[in-house]
Amino acid sequence: MTVEVGPVAVKGKYTVARFHISTDSKEDVYLSQAFAQLENVGTTADVRMMSLEQSLVYVELGGNTEDLSGAVTKGAPKDAFPAFGALNDGVHSVEMLLPNMGVVVGVPVVKESEVDFNVDDVIAKANLQGPDPGPFKLERATVSMDGSSDTKQDEKSTTVTVAGDVTFATDSDQLSAQADSVLTSVVEQIKKYPSGGELTITGHTDDVADDAHNQDLSERRAKAVSDRLKKLTDLSKWKESVSGKGESSPRVPNDNDERRQINRRVEITLTPSRPAEASATPSTSAAPSSTAMPKAAGPVGKGPEGVDVKIDGKTVHMVIDHVVRVGNYLVGTVLLTSSEKVSMPVAPFSLPGKMMELRGLSGVFGVSGITILSGGLRYLEADYTYSDGSRLPLANSFVYDLEPEASQSLPVVWPDVGEDSITIDMPAGEYLYTRERVVARLTDIPVVNA
């Protein structure tokens, strides 16, 4: 099957895209599972339109089943018309994430008069009373290799969270010997914005002691970080706010020791007055406390050659031949093949439980564990927060069983790390719903410009 994507036209509150679907196969091709998963079968509901230049993602609104009914046959192509919210003015091209297929870049945005389909007819037959049209802001996140800090960033602010257990002595506001190396991540972010802005430092604790003790400890730890940052870098251009929230704002439930450790933290949020000053730095994250590449926990192979992994006791070959740079992002597709039928739940492709909780990702489903390693940091997949509060990665939400000699594609969007080639790593660690996770590393993956 071949899918031509585009052009895209905007009218009023909506954007309509054209998918031209054809096949050269002698067999009929049915499209019920081509563009959607689970309850959305038979529609294009899981397609995502993106403006990566603007760090925005749009969900498909139509839920139209008419376009994809019946089969595509040789010499008798079909057209489908997914609908989205209106693009901002000045957007000349977009990207489309097609679940199970890949990411299409450079889809042209044209005037309504330049398309050969009737935009009004598409809008009229689409069920546009469905999801929130968005757009939703993309966020980019990294985790340091030693777990001492993690960073999230959108177009307005950057938040670096440093682990209390690494930065401080136990139940104390005394900085540890490792504190400076951890706070280096904050210093590097501050240096990206010479014009300064607003700087908020907030301490947090777990729920072990009483409220008064935890409130006092969180305030003292926030002040200790503030005092140390002033010695490590110039904060004269920053309007600083220092406070503590005690145990009142846990990141995750305080129901076991590991989660309590996550909640013991100090968050440093930078809201620069001139965000564009960081544009010369392609990386979205903080400097690492260590630049050493961690030892691989699973099989290793070059991306274009691939690597064999075990899923359900069967051998699956995993390969990615290149990624494409678009704006401050990289897009790529991991291809899975096997010589035998493989039962593949999505959980083996998800992040380990602790990383998923650090990022706040929602639900069981989602290919979230395909990360990039660079300069001592793990770059997580780009994600967005939907209107119901769920946080979702820009990737498949579901994985189908793998048929013999067939292939399955896992499209992914990551932050750009500013390199000519990248290393993809699927980290070790347990996930709540399964102990069997895909753990592997793919190196020497070329980066090409869109």
TIKOLKOL-848199 format. One line per 3 residues: number of its first residue (from 1); their letters; for each residue x, y, z of N, C-alpha, C, CB. Coordinates in steps of 0.05 Angstrom, whole numbers. Glycine has a CB too. Example, Ala and Ser with C-alpha at 12.3 -4.5 7.8 and 13.67 -1.06 7.14 Angstrom:
BEGIN
1	AS	264 -114 156 246 -90 156 264 -66 156 226 -89 181; 257 -45 142 273 -21 143 258 1 157 282 -12 114
END
This chain:
BEGIN
1	MTV	17 -24 0 0 0 0 17 25 0 -19 0 24; 9 45 -15 23 71 -16 4 92 -7 34 77 -45; 14 110 11 -3 132 20 11 158 13 -8 130 51
4	EVG	-1 174 -5 9 201 -10 -6 220 9 4 209 -41; 10 236 23 -2 254 43 0 283 34 13 250 70; -23 296 33 -24 324 25 -37 328 -1 4 335 25
7	PVA	-43 353 -7 -37 376 8 -57 380 32 -38 401 -9; -52 402 47 -68 409 70 -79 437 65 -51 408 96; -105 440 71 -118 466 68 -132 474 93 -138 466 44
10	VKG	-132 500 99 -145 511 123 -169 527 115 -125 529 140; -192 522 129 -216 538 125 -229 542 152 -235 524 104; -232 567 160 -245 573 185 -231 561 208 -273 564 185
13	KYT	-245 544 224 -234 532 248 -220 506 243 -255 528 268; -219 497 217 -210 470 211 -188 469 191 -233 453 202; -172 448 192 -152 441 172 -159 413 161 -123 441 184
16	VAR	-159 411 135 -166 385 122 -142 376 106 -191 388 104; -135 351 109 -113 339 93 -124 317 75 -91 327 112; -109 312 54 -117 291 35 -97 268 38 -118 301 6
19	FHI	-107 243 41 -91 219 39 -100 204 14 -95 201 65; -82 200 -5 -88 185 -29 -75 157 -25 -77 199 -55; -93 136 -25 -84 109 -17 -87 91 -41 -101 99 7
22	STD	-65 77 -48 -66 60 -72 -50 34 -66 -54 74 -97; -53 14 -83 -38 -10 -80 -32 -22 -107 -54 -31 -63; -9 -36 -109 -3 -51 -133 -6 -81 -128 26 -45 -143
25	SKE	-18 -88 -106 -21 -116 -98 -45 -129 -113 -26 -119 -68; -42 -154 -119 -65 -169 -131 -87 -174 -111 -55 -195 -143; -80 -172 -85 -100 -177 -64 -112 -150 -55 -87 -191 -40
28	DVY	-137 -152 -46 -150 -129 -35 -136 -120 -9 -180 -134 -30; -135 -94 -5 -124 -83 20 -146 -69 35 -100 -63 14; -150 -78 60 -171 -66 77 -158 -47 97 -187 -88 92
31	LSQ	-171 -25 103 -159 -2 117 -169 2 145 -164 22 101; -183 -18 156 -195 -13 183 -174 -8 204 -212 -37 191; -151 -20 202 -130 -17 222 -106 -1 211 -120 -44 232
34	AFA	-110 12 189 -87 26 176 -79 51 191 -93 33 148; -98 67 200 -92 94 211 -101 97 240 -104 115 194; -111 76 252 -122 79 279 -119 52 294 -151 88 278
37	QLE	-123 54 320 -118 31 338 -141 29 358 -91 33 352; -145 4 368 -165 -1 389 -192 10 381 -155 12 415; -204 27 398 -232 35 394 -235 53 370 -243 50 418
40	NVG	-213 63 358 -215 81 335 -212 67 308 -193 102 337; -213 40 308 -210 25 284 -230 34 262 -214 -6 289; -221 36 238 -238 44 216 -238 74 211 -265 35 221
43	TTA	-222 89 225 -220 118 222 -191 126 220 -234 132 246; -187 152 217 -160 164 218 -155 178 244 -156 184 194; -169 169 265 -170 184 291 -143 184 305 -190 172 309
46	DVR	-125 165 300 -99 165 313 -77 178 297 -91 137 320; -83 190 274 -64 206 260 -59 232 275 -74 212 231; -35 241 276 -28 267 290 -15 286 269 -10 262 314
49	MMS	-27 310 267 -15 331 251 3 347 269 -36 348 236; 27 354 260 46 369 276 57 393 261 68 351 285; 62 414 276 79 436 266 103 435 284 64 464 267
52	LEQ	123 420 276 147 418 293 163 444 295 165 396 283; 160 461 275 173 487 277 161 504 300 170 503 251; 135 499 306 122 514 327 117 497 353 95 524 317
55	SLV	127 472 353 124 454 375 95 449 383 139 465 400; 78 444 362 50 440 367 41 414 354 34 463 355; 21 401 366 10 377 356 -21 380 355 18 352 372
58	YVE	-33 369 334 -62 370 330 -73 342 328 -69 387 305; -95 337 343 -108 310 341 -129 311 318 -122 303 368; -134 287 308 -153 284 286 -182 286 297 -149 258 270
61	LGG	-199 302 284 -225 308 295 -248 293 282 -230 337 293; -245 284 258 -268 275 242 -280 249 251 -260 273 214; -263 229 257 -273 202 263 -290 191 241 -289 203 288
64	NTE	-285 198 216 -301 190 193 -295 162 185 -296 210 170; -315 145 184 -312 117 176 -318 112 146 -329 99 192; -330 131 133 -339 128 105 -314 126 87 -357 151 96
67	DLS	-294 142 91 -271 143 73 -256 116 72 -252 165 81; -256 102 94 -239 78 96 -256 52 94 -224 78 122; -281 54 87 -297 30 84 -290 16 58 -327 38 84
70	GAV	-294 -10 58 -288 -26 34 -258 -29 31 -299 -13 10; -250 -39 8 -222 -46 2 -210 -27 -18 -219 -75 -7; -184 -25 -17 -168 -12 -39 -159 -35 -57 -144 5 -27
73	TKG	-163 -32 -83 -155 -52 -102 -136 -40 -123 -179 -65 -115; -122 -57 -136 -104 -47 -157 -119 -32 -178 -88 -71 -169; -110 -8 -184 -123 9 -203 -148 24 -193 -132 -8 -226
76	APK	-155 20 -167 -178 34 -156 -170 45 -129 -203 14 -153; -155 67 -129 -146 79 -103 -169 92 -88 -124 100 -109; -164 99 -63 -183 114 -47 -171 139 -36 -193 96 -23
79	DAF	-188 159 -30 -180 183 -16 -192 184 11 -187 208 -33; -177 192 31 -188 197 58 -180 226 66 -177 177 79; -197 238 82 -194 267 88 -195 272 118 -215 284 73
82	PAF	-173 267 133 -173 273 161 -176 303 166 -148 262 175; -190 310 188 -194 338 195 -182 344 222 -225 344 195; -171 369 224 -157 378 248 -166 406 254 -126 376 245
85	GAL	-157 417 277 -162 445 283 -145 462 264 -154 451 312; -153 488 263 -139 506 244 -110 511 252 -155 533 242; -93 512 232 -65 518 236 -62 548 241 -48 510 211
88	NDG	-41 556 254 -34 584 257 -27 596 230 -12 588 278; -30 622 228 -22 636 204 8 633 200 -29 666 205; 17 632 175 45 631 169 57 603 169 60 647 189
91	VHS	41 582 174 51 555 172 49 546 144 35 536 192; 72 539 131 73 532 103 75 502 98 96 546 90; 83 487 119 84 458 116 80 446 144 110 449 103
94	VEM	71 421 144 66 407 169 78 379 167 36 405 176; 78 365 190 86 337 191 63 320 200 111 333 211; 62 296 191 40 277 198 52 252 210 22 271 174
97	LLP	43 244 234 50 219 246 28 199 239 55 221 276; 34 179 223 16 158 216 22 133 233 17 151 185; 5 126 252 10 103 269 14 78 251 -12 98 289
100	NMG	32 61 260 39 36 246 54 40 220 13 21 240; 60 65 212 73 70 186 98 87 189 53 84 167; 95 112 197 118 130 198 110 159 201 135 126 174
103	VVV	130 176 199 125 205 201 131 217 174 143 218 223; 111 231 163 114 245 137 121 274 142 88 242 120; 142 284 130 151 312 134 146 328 109 180 312 143
106	GVP	145 354 112 143 372 90 117 371 75 164 367 71; 94 365 89 68 365 75 59 394 70 47 349 93; 55 402 45 49 430 39 22 439 49 51 434 10
109	VVK	21 464 60 -4 477 67 -10 497 45 -1 491 95; -33 494 32 -40 511 9 -67 525 13 -41 494 -17; -74 542 -5 -100 556 -3 -122 536 -11 -100 580 -22
112	ESE	-146 541 -1 -169 524 -7 -173 522 -37 -194 534 7; -168 544 -51 -173 545 -80 -153 527 -96 -171 573 -90; -132 519 -82 -111 503 -96 -114 473 -93 -84 512 -86
115	VDF	-134 464 -78 -138 435 -75 -160 425 -93 -144 428 -46; -158 399 -100 -178 388 -119 -199 372 -104 -164 370 -139; -205 379 -79 -227 367 -64 -243 390 -51 -217 346 -43
118	NVD	-267 384 -44 -285 404 -33 -282 404 -2 -314 399 -41; -270 425 8 -265 427 37 -291 428 53 -247 451 44; -310 442 43 -336 444 56 -349 417 59 -355 464 41
121	DVI	-348 401 38 -360 374 38 -347 357 60 -358 361 11; -320 358 61 -305 342 81 -314 350 109 -275 346 78; -315 376 114 -323 386 141 -351 378 147 -319 417 143
124	AKA	-369 379 128 -397 373 132 -402 344 140 -413 379 107; -387 325 129 -392 297 135 -375 287 158 -387 281 111; -356 304 168 -340 296 191 -355 300 217 -313 312 191
127	NLQ	-350 282 236 -362 285 262 -344 302 280 -366 257 276; -349 328 278 -331 348 291 -340 356 319 -329 372 273; -357 339 331 -365 344 359 -348 328 378 -395 337 362
130	GPD	-327 317 368 -310 299 384 -289 312 401 -297 279 366; -264 305 397 -243 313 416 -237 342 415 -218 297 411; -223 351 437 -213 378 438 -194 383 414 -198 383 465
133	PGP	-198 404 398 -182 407 374 -153 415 380 -195 427 357; -148 425 404 -121 434 409 -116 461 396 -100 414 400; -91 467 387 -68 449 388 -57 446 416 -46 460 369
136	FKL	-40 426 419 -27 420 445 3 424 442 -34 391 453; 14 435 463 42 442 463 59 417 467 49 463 485; 79 414 450 98 392 454 118 399 476 113 387 428
139	ERA	125 379 492 146 382 512 168 363 506 134 378 541; 192 371 514 216 355 511 229 350 538 236 369 491; 238 326 542 248 319 568 273 302 566 227 304 584
142	TVS	291 305 587 314 288 589 317 279 618 340 303 580; 332 256 621 338 246 648 368 241 648 322 219 654; 381 250 670 410 245 672 415 215 676 423 262 695
145	MDG	438 206 667 444 177 668 444 166 697 470 171 655; 452 183 716 454 174 744 428 179 759 477 187 758; 408 190 745 382 195 759 382 218 777 374 171 773
148	SSD	403 235 777 405 257 796 388 281 788 433 266 798; 380 282 762 363 305 754 348 297 729 380 330 749; 326 311 724 312 309 698 303 337 691 289 289 700
151	TKQ	299 341 665 293 367 654 269 365 635 317 379 640; 250 383 636 229 385 617 228 414 606 201 377 629; 220 416 581 221 442 568 198 445 548 248 447 555
154	DEK	185 468 548 168 475 526 178 502 515 138 477 535; 161 515 499 172 539 485 174 563 504 154 546 462; 163 561 528 163 584 547 181 580 571 135 590 557
157	STT	184 556 580 199 552 605 214 526 605 180 553 629; 233 524 624 249 500 628 249 494 658 278 503 618; 243 469 665 243 461 693 264 439 697 215 453 703
160	VTV	284 444 714 303 423 722 296 414 750 333 434 720; 292 388 753 286 376 779 310 361 788 261 358 778; 321 368 812 345 355 823 335 337 846 367 375 832
163	AGD	347 313 847 339 294 867 349 303 895 349 266 860; 332 304 914 340 311 941 360 293 953 316 313 959; 357 267 948 375 247 960 404 249 949 365 219 956
166	VTF	407 260 925 434 263 914 445 291 921 432 260 883; 428 311 922 437 338 926 442 345 956 417 357 915; 429 331 974 431 337 1002 437 313 1019 405 350 1012
169	ATD	449 318 1043 451 297 1063 422 290 1073 469 306 1087; 419 266 1084 393 256 1092 380 275 1112 395 228 1104; 355 283 1107 339 300 1125 354 325 1133 331 284 1150
172	SDQ	368 337 1113 385 360 1119 384 379 1096 414 351 1125; 392 405 1102 395 424 1080 424 428 1073 382 451 1088; 442 410 1083 470 412 1077 475 399 1050 487 398 1099
175	LSA	487 414 1031 492 404 1005 513 382 1005 502 426 986; 508 361 989 526 338 988 550 344 970 511 314 977; 569 326 970 593 329 953 586 328 923 613 307 959
178	QAD	563 315 917 555 313 888 538 337 880 540 288 884; 532 355 898 512 376 892 521 393 869 508 393 916; 546 402 868 555 420 847 552 407 819 584 428 851
181	SVL	559 381 817 557 368 791 527 366 782 569 340 792; 509 362 802 481 361 795 471 389 787 465 350 819; 479 409 802 469 437 796 482 448 771 476 455 820
184	TSV	503 435 761 514 443 735 492 443 713 537 425 727; 474 424 715 452 423 696 435 448 696 434 398 701; 431 459 720 416 484 722 433 508 711 408 490 751
187	VEQ	458 508 718 476 530 709 477 532 679 504 526 721; 479 509 666 480 509 637 455 519 624 486 480 626; 432 514 636 407 525 626 407 555 630 383 512 641
190	IKK	415 565 653 416 594 659 433 608 639 426 599 687; 456 597 632 474 610 614 463 613 585 500 594 613; 443 597 579 431 599 552 416 626 548 413 576 547
193	YPS	409 639 570 392 663 569 405 686 583 365 657 583; 424 700 570 439 722 582 421 745 591 460 732 564; 397 748 579 379 770 586 363 764 612 360 776 564
196	GGE	366 739 622 352 732 646 322 728 643 357 753 667; 308 732 665 279 727 665 270 721 694 271 704 646; 251 703 697 242 695 723 253 668 730 211 694 724
199	LTI	262 665 755 274 640 765 260 632 791 305 644 770; 247 609 790 232 599 813 245 574 824 202 594 806; 251 574 850 264 551 863 245 541 885 292 558 874
202	TGH	236 516 883 216 505 901 225 479 912 189 502 887; 226 477 939 233 452 952 209 435 958 248 458 978; 213 408 957 191 389 962 202 366 979 179 378 935
205	TDD	185 354 995 193 331 1012 173 308 1007 195 338 1042; 179 285 1021 159 263 1022 141 268 1046 173 236 1024; 126 248 1054 107 251 1076 115 237 1102 80 241 1067
208	VAD	141 231 1105 149 214 1127 146 229 1154 178 205 1124; 157 254 1156 155 269 1181 129 285 1182 180 288 1183; 126 302 1203 102 318 1205 103 341 1186 98 327 1234
211	DAH	80 354 1182 77 375 1162 96 398 1168 49 386 1162; 98 406 1193 115 430 1200 144 424 1193 112 437 1229; 154 401 1201 182 394 1195 187 393 1165 188 366 1207
214	NQD	169 381 1150 173 379 1121 172 407 1107 152 361 1109; 154 424 1117 153 451 1105 179 466 1110 129 466 1117; 189 464 1135 214 478 1141 237 467 1125 220 476 1171
217	LSE	239 440 1123 261 428 1108 260 436 1079 259 397 1111; 236 436 1067 234 443 1039 242 472 1034 205 439 1029; 236 490 1052 244 518 1049 274 521 1052 230 536 1070
220	RRA	286 507 1071 315 509 1075 330 497 1051 323 495 1101; 320 476 1040 333 464 1017 332 482 993 321 436 1011; 309 494 989 306 513 966 326 536 969 277 523 964
223	KAV	328 547 994 347 569 998 376 560 994 343 580 1026; 382 536 1003 409 526 999 417 524 969 412 498 1012; 397 515 953 402 514 924 405 542 913 379 499 909
226	SDR	389 560 922 391 588 912 418 599 919 369 605 925; 427 596 944 453 607 952 476 595 936 458 601 982; 474 568 931 496 556 916 496 564 887 493 525 918
229	LKK	473 567 875 472 576 847 484 604 844 443 576 837; 480 621 864 492 648 862 522 647 862 482 665 886; 534 626 874 563 624 874 573 610 848 572 607 898
232	LTD	555 595 836 563 581 811 560 597 786 548 555 809; 541 617 786 536 632 762 524 659 770 517 617 743; 522 677 751 511 704 755 481 703 752 524 724 735
235	LSK	466 710 773 437 711 773 426 739 773 426 695 796; 443 759 768 435 787 771 413 795 751 459 805 766; 410 780 729 390 787 709 364 771 714 400 781 681
238	WKE	363 756 735 340 738 740 325 748 765 349 710 745; 298 749 762 281 756 785 274 729 799 254 771 775; 285 726 823 284 700 837 262 698 857 311 696 850
241	SVS	250 675 858 230 668 878 237 641 891 201 667 866; 240 641 917 249 617 931 228 609 952 277 621 945; 219 584 951 198 575 970 199 545 974 170 583 959
244	GKG	184 536 993 181 507 998 152 499 1000 195 500 1024; 146 475 991 118 465 992 115 441 1010 108 459 964; 137 434 1024 135 410 1042 126 386 1027 116 416 1064
247	ESS	106 372 1039 96 347 1026 70 352 1011 91 326 1048; 63 377 1006 37 384 996 34 379 966 30 412 1001; 56 377 951 55 373 922 72 350 913 64 399 907
250	PRV	64 325 920 80 302 912 79 298 881 70 276 925; 101 289 871 102 283 842 88 257 836 131 282 833; 90 238 854 76 212 852 65 205 880 96 190 841
253	PND	48 186 882 37 179 909 60 170 928 16 157 906; 57 177 953 77 170 973 70 142 985 78 191 996; 70 121 968 61 96 977 82 74 978 38 86 960
256	NDE	107 81 971 130 63 976 155 79 976 131 41 954; 178 66 984 203 80 987 213 93 961 224 61 998; 210 78 939 220 88 913 205 114 905 217 67 891
259	RRQ	178 114 909 163 138 902 168 161 921 133 131 902; 173 155 947 180 176 965 207 189 957 182 165 994; 225 173 947 250 184 937 246 203 914 269 161 928
262	INR	227 197 896 221 214 874 210 241 884 200 201 855; 195 240 905 182 265 916 201 283 931 159 257 934; 224 272 940 244 289 954 261 303 932 262 272 973
265	RVE	255 328 928 267 341 905 266 372 908 253 333 879; 282 385 891 280 414 888 276 420 858 307 429 899; 256 436 852 250 443 824 258 471 818 219 439 818
268	ITL	274 475 797 283 501 788 271 507 761 315 502 787; 253 527 760 240 534 735 250 560 725 209 535 739; 259 560 699 268 585 686 247 593 666 296 580 672
271	TPS	238 618 668 220 629 648 234 653 636 192 637 660; 250 650 615 267 671 605 251 693 592 287 660 584; 261 718 594 248 740 581 251 739 551 259 767 592
274	RPA	272 726 541 277 723 512 283 694 506 300 741 503; 262 677 503 267 649 499 283 643 474 240 634 496; 282 660 454 297 655 429 327 655 433 289 675 408
277	EAS	337 666 455 366 666 459 378 639 460 372 681 485; 362 618 466 373 591 468 372 577 441 357 575 488; 363 591 420 360 578 394 386 568 382 346 597 375
280	ATP	408 580 390 434 571 380 442 544 392 455 592 386; 428 535 413 434 510 426 412 490 419 436 513 456; 418 470 401 397 452 393 386 434 415 406 436 370
283	STS	403 428 434 395 411 456 374 425 472 418 403 473; 354 409 482 332 420 498 337 416 528 306 408 491; 360 406 535 363 396 562 388 407 575 362 367 563
286	AAP	391 398 600 413 408 615 439 393 610 406 407 645; 461 405 618 486 391 616 487 368 635 509 410 622; 499 346 627 499 322 644 519 324 667 505 298 627
289	SST	513 308 688 533 307 709 555 288 702 519 298 735; 550 271 682 571 254 671 567 250 642 571 226 686; 588 251 626 585 249 597 591 221 587 603 269 583
292	AMP	596 202 606 603 175 597 578 161 587 616 160 621; 581 146 565 559 130 555 556 106 573 565 121 525; 533 101 584 529 78 602 532 52 587 502 79 615
295	KAA	540 31 601 543 5 590 516 -5 580 555 -15 610; 515 -17 557 490 -27 545 479 -50 562 494 -37 516; 453 -50 567 440 -71 583 429 -93 566 418 -59 599
298	GPV	430 -90 539 420 -111 521 437 -112 496 390 -105 514; 427 -126 476 443 -128 451 447 -101 438 429 -147 431; 470 -99 423 478 -74 410 483 -79 381 503 -62 424
301	GKG	474 -61 364 479 -63 335 477 -35 323 460 -82 322; 488 -32 299 485 -7 285 457 -5 274 505 -5 261; 446 20 276 418 24 269 410 13 241 412 53 270
304	PEG	426 20 220 418 11 193 421 -19 190 435 24 173; 437 -32 206 440 -62 205 420 -76 223 469 -70 212; 414 -63 245 394 -74 263 405 -92 285 374 -89 248
307	VDV	388 -101 302 395 -118 324 372 -138 330 402 -101 350; 378 -162 339 358 -181 346 351 -179 376 368 -210 340; 325 -179 382 315 -179 409 295 -201 413 302 -151 417
310	KID	289 -208 438 270 -229 444 244 -217 453 281 -249 465; 222 -225 441 195 -217 450 178 -243 450 183 -195 431; 166 -248 472 149 -272 475 165 -297 468 125 -270 457
313	GKT	191 -297 474 209 -319 468 216 -322 439 195 -344 477; 208 -304 422 214 -306 394 234 -284 386 188 -302 377; 249 -288 365 269 -269 356 256 -249 337 292 -284 341
316	VHM	260 -223 344 250 -201 328 274 -184 320 228 -185 343; 275 -177 294 297 -159 285 287 -130 285 306 -168 256; 303 -113 297 295 -85 300 316 -68 286 293 -77 330
319	VID	307 -49 268 325 -34 252 314 -5 249 330 -47 224; 332 14 246 325 42 239 348 53 222 320 60 265; 342 60 197 364 66 179 372 96 180 356 60 150
322	HVV	354 114 189 362 142 192 340 157 207 366 155 164; 346 181 215 325 199 226 327 225 212 329 203 258; 305 241 213 303 266 198 301 289 218 279 266 178
325	RVG	316 310 214 315 334 231 295 354 220 343 348 232; 276 361 237 255 381 230 253 401 253 227 367 224; 260 426 249 260 445 271 279 436 293 232 449 281
328	NYL	269 435 317 284 426 340 278 397 347 280 444 364; 270 381 327 262 354 332 275 335 312 231 351 331; 275 309 319 283 287 302 260 269 299 309 273 312
331	VGT	255 259 275 233 239 270 245 215 257 210 251 253; 235 192 265 245 167 253 226 144 257 272 160 265; 232 121 245 214 98 247 231 73 252 198 95 221
334	VLL	225 60 274 237 34 280 221 12 267 239 29 312; 234 -5 252 220 -26 237 225 -53 250 230 -27 207; 204 -68 255 206 -95 267 198 -116 247 187 -96 292
337	TSS	214 -138 246 207 -161 229 214 -187 244 223 -159 202; 202 -209 235 208 -235 247 201 -257 227 193 -239 273; 214 -279 230 208 -302 212 185 -319 222 233 -319 209
340	EKV	175 -311 246 153 -327 257 132 -308 270 163 -347 278; 109 -318 276 88 -302 288 96 -295 317 60 -316 287; 93 -270 324 101 -261 351 78 -246 364 127 -243 349
343	SMP	71 -254 388 51 -240 403 65 -216 417 37 -258 425; 56 -192 410 70 -168 419 51 -148 434 83 -154 395; 50 -149 461 37 -127 475 54 -102 474 31 -135 505
346	VAP	42 -79 480 56 -54 478 75 -50 502 37 -31 475; 68 -63 525 84 -57 549 114 -62 546 73 -75 571; 123 -82 532 152 -85 529 166 -61 515 158 -110 513
349	FSL	151 -44 502 163 -21 488 160 5 504 150 -17 461; 149 3 529 145 26 546 170 31 563 120 23 563; 171 55 574 192 62 593 190 46 618 192 92 600
352	PGK	213 41 632 211 29 658 193 46 677 239 26 671; 182 33 697 163 46 714 172 73 726 155 28 735; 197 74 736 206 98 749 208 121 730 233 94 763
355	MME	219 116 706 221 137 686 194 147 677 237 128 662; 175 128 674 148 135 665 135 154 686 131 110 661; 140 147 712 128 164 733 142 191 734 130 150 760
358	LRG	168 192 730 182 218 730 170 236 708 212 214 725; 163 224 686 153 240 663 123 244 666 159 226 637; 109 228 682 81 232 685 65 221 662 74 261 688
361	LSG	76 201 647 61 190 624 37 174 634 80 172 607; 16 173 618 -10 162 626 -15 135 614 -32 182 619; -27 117 630 -39 93 620 -19 71 613 -55 100 596
364	VFG	-31 48 605 -16 25 598 -3 27 570 -33 0 599; -19 39 552 -11 37 524 7 60 516 -36 37 507; 27 54 500 44 75 489 73 66 486 44 99 507
367	VSG	83 69 462 111 63 456 127 87 466 116 57 425; 137 86 491 151 108 503 180 103 509 137 117 528; 189 78 505 216 70 514 238 72 494 215 43 523
370	ITI	233 84 471 254 87 450 267 115 454 242 84 421; 289 115 468 302 140 476 328 144 462 306 141 507; 338 169 462 364 175 451 384 180 473 362 200 432
373	LSG	408 169 470 430 175 489 449 195 476 445 149 497; 456 216 491 474 236 481 486 252 503 461 255 460; 513 253 504 527 270 524 519 265 552 521 298 517
376	GLR	515 240 560 508 233 587 479 237 594 524 250 605; 462 243 575 434 247 580 417 227 563 426 276 573; 394 221 574 374 204 560 352 223 551 364 180 578
379	YLE	348 226 525 327 243 514 302 226 509 336 256 487; 281 232 523 256 218 520 241 227 496 239 221 546; 222 211 487 205 219 464 190 244 470 186 196 456
382	ADY	185 261 450 169 285 454 141 276 461 169 302 428; 127 292 478 100 285 486 84 310 490 101 269 512; 58 306 496 40 329 500 19 321 521 27 337 473
385	TYS	7 341 533 -14 337 553 -41 343 540 -9 354 578; -58 323 539 -84 326 527 -102 341 547 -96 298 520; -125 350 537 -143 367 553 -154 352 578 -166 376 537
388	DGS	-154 326 578 -164 311 602 -142 306 622 -176 284 593; -118 317 617 -95 315 635 -76 292 629 -106 311 663; -84 274 611 -66 252 604 -42 261 588 -82 230 589
391	RLP	-19 251 594 5 258 579 13 235 560 29 264 599; 16 241 535 19 220 514 44 225 497 -6 219 497; 60 205 492 83 208 474 74 209 445 103 186 478
394	LAN	90 222 428 85 222 399 96 196 387 98 247 385; 80 176 390 87 149 381 63 131 380 110 136 399; 65 106 371 43 88 372 32 85 400 51 60 361
397	SFV	6 83 403 -7 77 428 -12 47 431 -33 92 432; -6 32 410 -13 3 410 7 -10 391 -43 -1 401; 11 -36 396 28 -52 378 13 -78 371 56 -59 392
400	YDL	12 -83 345 -2 -107 336 17 -131 336 -14 -103 308; 5 -156 337 21 -180 334 36 -179 308 4 -205 337; 60 -191 308 77 -190 284 73 -216 269 106 -186 292
403	EPE	66 -214 243 62 -237 226 89 -245 213 41 -231 204; 92 -271 207 117 -281 195 124 -266 169 115 -310 189; 148 -256 167 160 -243 144 146 -216 138 157 -260 120
406	ASQ	127 -207 155 116 -181 152 132 -161 169 86 -181 161; 124 -136 168 139 -116 184 119 -99 199 157 -99 166; 128 -87 220 112 -67 235 129 -43 241 101 -79 261
409	SLP	118 -19 237 133 5 240 125 20 266 128 24 216; 144 30 280 140 45 304 151 73 299 154 32 329; 135 92 291 144 120 287 147 134 313 124 135 269
412	VVW	168 151 315 175 165 340 184 194 333 196 150 356; 179 212 351 189 240 350 206 245 375 166 261 347; 230 255 372 248 261 395 257 290 393 272 242 395
415	PDV	267 301 416 282 327 414 307 323 398 288 337 443; 316 344 385 341 344 370 364 345 389 342 367 349; 384 329 385 408 330 402 431 344 388 416 301 410
418	GED	427 354 364 447 370 351 471 354 340 457 390 369; 468 329 334 491 312 325 485 302 296 496 289 344; 507 293 283 504 282 256 495 253 256 531 284 242
421	SIT	498 239 279 487 212 281 479 208 310 508 191 272; 461 190 315 451 186 342 452 157 351 422 196 344; 449 153 377 447 126 388 420 124 402 470 121 409
424	IDM	404 104 395 379 98 407 383 76 428 357 90 386; 370 80 451 373 60 473 346 55 485 394 70 494; 339 30 488 315 22 503 324 12 530 298 1 487
427	PAG	319 27 551 332 22 577 321 -2 592 330 46 595; 337 -14 609 329 -36 626 312 -25 649 353 -52 636; 297 -43 661 281 -36 684 253 -48 682 279 -6 687
430	EYL	240 -53 704 214 -65 704 192 -44 698 208 -79 730; 171 -54 685 148 -38 680 125 -51 695 142 -35 649; 107 -35 704 85 -44 722 71 -69 711 65 -22 727
433	YTR	66 -69 685 49 -90 673 64 -114 662 32 -78 652; 90 -113 662 106 -135 651 135 -133 660 104 -137 621; 148 -155 664 177 -155 669 192 -160 644 184 -177 690
436	ERV	178 -169 623 192 -173 597 191 -147 581 179 -196 581; 213 -133 580 214 -108 564 236 -112 543 221 -84 582; 232 -98 521 253 -97 500 275 -79 509 241 -88 472
439	VAR	299 -90 512 323 -75 520 344 -78 499 333 -84 548; 351 -56 486 370 -58 463 382 -31 458 357 -70 438; 404 -30 442 416 -5 434 423 -6 404 442 0 451
442	LTD	416 16 390 422 19 361 439 43 358 396 21 344; 463 40 346 483 61 344 486 70 315 510 52 355; 501 93 312 509 102 285 485 106 266 529 82 273
445	IPV	464 119 277 441 124 260 444 152 247 414 122 277; 446 154 221 450 180 209 427 199 213 456 177 179; 434 225 216 414 246 217 414 261 191 419 265 241
448	VNA	392 263 177 390 279 152 371 302 157 381 261 128; 375 324 143 357 347 145 333 344 128 372 373 138; 310 353 138 285 352 123 288 368 97 261 362 139
END
